[in-house]
Amino acid sequence: MDELRENYFNLEIIAGALPSVLAGFATTVQVALTVIVIGVAIGLGLALLRLVGNRYVNGLITAWVELFRTLPQLVILIFLYFALPYAGIRLSPFLATALALGAVLSAFCTEIFSAAIMALPKGQWEAARALSLSPGRTLRLVVLPQALRLATPLVTNRVIAVTKGSALGIAVSLNDTLGAAQSYMSITANPSPLMLAAALYLAFFIPLVVLSRLLERRMQPY
């Protein structure tokens, strides 16, 4: 038991690692929030574009969705950071991580929002037309509020699943929570900083999980 405490829960080492790991945790939170904005915005935009009904546009959207739902997140991240410079495009570790995970999240959000919109009865559109609402106003005032209500729990769950991948940023030298913990661990030869990192991840993601459960209950029709 003493060896376990010494090697994994060494308070002296944890105290020394705290400033750098907290700085990395701030980066993790910033990456996660950026991923959410990118993923949800692009996903909703692509779902709305599908309503146009153009087969070429729908084909491109389907290709985007299948590509980023299928490829591992790490592969996308490595490509953006290490391959794009050959095309003259250089991304920072932060931006590469945010764009890679944001693209993945957008693919899932596109499907979720599309399914939520299609799940609404056609009578909603017909009733709005009977009230002389334009297609744009029907979408904005009638369809989207209901579709977003249906999609919110699923989007929240997917947000949690994808944003946890921010730890992959260590592969491109992103100094996030895990990166800072590993750097300090390499200095002390003690994994206690990883336990601190794990505690911070729990502190960030457990409230999101609880929020997801609350939203699921609240959005249930019965």
C-alpha positions, 0 to 999 in steps of 0.5 A: 500500500505504501508503494502504491501511494509513493508511486502513484499518489505522491503528494509532494510530486503532485504538488510540484506538477500542479502548476504545469498540469493546470496550465495544460488543463486550461489548454484542454478546456480551450481545445474542447470548447473549440471542437464543440463550436466547430463540430456543431456549427459545421454539422448543423450547416451540412444537415441544413444543406441536405434539405436543398435536395441537390444530389451533388451537394448531398453526395459531397456531404455524404463523402464528408460524413463517411470519411470523418466517421470512418478514419481514426482521429489520430490519423486525421490529426497526424495528416493535418499537422505533418502532411499539410506543410508539404502543401504550404499549410502549417497548423499549430498543435492547438489548431490541428487538434481542434480541426481534426476533432471538430471534423470528426464531431461535425460528421456525427452531428450532421447525421444526428441533426439530419435524422432529427429533422427527418423525424418530424412529421410532414404535417409540420411543414404542411401546417406552416404552409397553410399559415402562409409561412415561407420555407425559411421561416418554417425552418427557423420557427417550426422545424429547427426548434423541434429538431434541436430538441430531439438532437440535443441529448445525442449531440451531447453524448457525441460531444463527450466522446469526441472531445475526450480525444483531445488527449491525442494532441500529445502526438503533435506536441500539444501541451495539454493536460496529458502532455504536461503530466507526461513531461513532469513524469519524465523528470521525476520518474514517477507516474503521480502526475498522471493521476493528477491529470486523470483527476482533472479529466474527471472534473471536466467530463463528469459534469458533462456526463451528468448534463447529458443524462439530465438532457436525456430525461428532460427531452423524453416525450413521456 
